[in-house]
Every structure is written in structure tokens, then in C-alpha cells.
């Protein structure tokens, strides 16, 4: 397994965001995936809740597999 941790700067090697650099926010070790700040943005439809009475569409980062990343110094 790669030696990565939070706040490391990484380069995306494959996928729609190929060549994009970002900083790791969260790591899911069991699934071998990470969330990178500002990379792999998806739109999620949210139902109305007490916190968000209108609901709507939000944008958030989706996880990327560790094998698609390269650590940058």
C-alpha cells in the first residue's frame, strides 16, 4: 500500500481529472480510496430536511482509488 496521509499533495494519473493536483482531505483505508480537495466533483440531489428546508442540488467531492494517484513532494 502507498505511503500517503492527510494533507499530502497528489497528482491524479487517470480518469476525467487526469493531470490535476490536489490535497488529500480524507482517507478510507478499507476501500483504498481518498477524497481530494476540489477534484472529482459530483452533483447530489438532496431532499428537504430541517437543516436545508428547500433541499436542492449540492456539489461535493467523490472518492478516488489510491492506485490512480501519485504523491508529489
Secondary structure, DSSP 4 states (H G I P E B T S, - for coil): -----TT-EEEE-SSTTTT-EEEEEEEETTTTEEEETTSSEEEEEE---SSSTT-EEEEEEPPEEGGGEEEE-
